[in-house]
Amino acid sequence: MVLVLALDTATSFLVLGLPHAELIIRLERRHAEVLWQELEAFLKGAGVELRQLSGIAVGRGPGSYTGLRVGIAAGLGLARGLGIPVAAVDTLEAVALRHQGLVTVAHRTRNGLCYTASYRVEKQGLEVLHAPKRARLSELQPAGLLVVDEPPSGRALARLGQTALREGQAQVEPLYL
């Protein structure tokens, strides 16, 4: 089995995930302060040692420049140190995967703006209806359920990472909008 550790700092939440466990902590802008200690405690609590990991998945956003850089840099450094591949996965998709049916995800930024995307989530998988974009929250016309400022699923991030690595998508490109 491919054991992928996921980490996402694109939102106000620190999200850590494995296929069988996740940790979500609301930090606002303090990701860099607590990431490593929380990661160590998370892996210990999940019964996983670093040497057991076969890949890293990092949330590529969309999100704030600094937030994305903290998670991506940590994931790249950890992967390089362990000699394992790393892949970037979509933060908003991992939020949508908490739900079923038509889902519009929005994460507020400043000045009444948000990062948003719409999906169709079914048991067979996820279909992107509207790719991530920046928009005015007040002008959104959501498809189906609207979820605002919900954290991504750590387990979903890990699964997305497993799929990306299995398909050879071991690249990291942040999504800045």
N, C-alpha and C positions, 0 to 999 in steps of 0.2 A: 504494500500500500504506500502511496505517495503521501507523506505527512508534510503538509504545508502550513506554515505559520503566517497569519495575516495580520497586518497592522495598518491602521488608518488614522490619520491626524488631519484630514481635510476639513472636518467640521469642528464644532466646539467640544466634541467628544473624542476621547482616546478610545479606540476600538481595537481589541486584540482578539484573534480567533484561531481556532483549530477546528478540524472537522467535528470534534466532539465537545468543544468548550468555547466559551467566549467571555470577555470582560468588557464592560462599557462604563466609562467614567466621564462625567461632564467636567471639563477642565477650563472651558473658555479658551484662554490663550497660554496656558501653562504646560503644554505638551512636552516641551524640551526639559522642563524641570523634573518631571516624574516618569517619563517614558521608560527608562532603563530599570528603575526599581520596580515598577509595575509589571514590566515584561518578565523580569526574573521571578517575581512572586506568582505571576500567572502560570508560567511554565511549571514551576514547582507544584502548584496546586493541581494542575492538570496531569501531573505525573509524566512530564515530557522533559527530556534532556536535549540540549542543543544539538548534540551529535546525532540524535534521532531524526532531525529535520531533513527533508529532502528538497525543500524549496521555500521561498519567501514570496508572499503576495503583498504588495503595497497599494493602498488606495491612491489612485491618481487624480482624484477630485471629480468634478470641479471643487475648488475651495480657495482659501486665501493663499497667497504666495508663500508666506512663512509657514503656515500650517502644512501645506503640501511638502515643502522642503524638509521639515523636521522628520516626517514619516518616511519619505523617500530616501533621505540620507541615511537614516537608521537602518532601513531595510537593505539598501545597497551595501552598507558597511558590514552588516551582519552576514549577508550572503557571501560577500567576498571573503570575510574571515573564516567562514565555514566551508567555503569552496562549493557552494550550491547555487542553483539558478534563482533568479528573481524575475517576477512579472508584475506589471501594473494592471490593476483591475478598477473598474468604474465604481466609484463611491455611491452614486445615485442608484445604480442597478442593485447594489447590496441592500439599499433601503427598500426598494420595490419588492425584493424577494422575501420580505417579511409578510407579504400580502398575496392575495389571489385576485384574478380578474384585471380590469382596467385600473391602473394606478398612475397618478401624477405625483411626482416627488418634488418638493420645493425646500430649499435651504436658504433662509434669509441671509442677505449680506447687509451692506449699509445703504442708507438713502432710499429705503423702500424697494430695493432690488432683491432678486433671488436667483439662485441657480436652479433650474428646473428641467425635467424630462418626463416623458410619459411612456408607459410600458403596458404590455399585455402579459400577465404572469399566469402561466398554466402549469400543470404537473409536468408536461413535456419540456418546459423551459420558458424562457423570457424572450419576448419580441419587443424591440425598440420601436415605438410609434412616433415619438418626437425626440430627436437627439438632444443631449444637454445643451442648454443655452442660458444666457443671462436675460432676465426680463423683470418687468415691474410686477411685484406680487399682487397688487391691486388689479392688474389687467389680465391675470391668468384665467384661462378658460379650461379648467381641468377635465381630462378624460377619466371618468370613473371616480374612484376614491382619491381625495386630495390629502396627502400627508405632508405636514410642514415641520421642519426641524427635527425629524426623527433620526436617531442614529442608524448607521448601517449595521447590518447583522454581521458579527464576526465570523460566524459559521458560514454564511453566504460568501463573504470575502474569501475565506479559505477554499471553498468549493470552486469559486470563480478562478482562483489562483491555480488550483489543481488542473482545471480544464485548460487554462492558458498555457501552463507548462507542458501538459500532455500534447497540446497542439503546436508546441515549439515557439510560442510567443513570449520568449524570454527577453523582453525589452521593457524599458521604463521611460515613459514619456508623460510628464504631468499634463493635465487638462486645465489650462488657464483660459478663462473666458472673459 
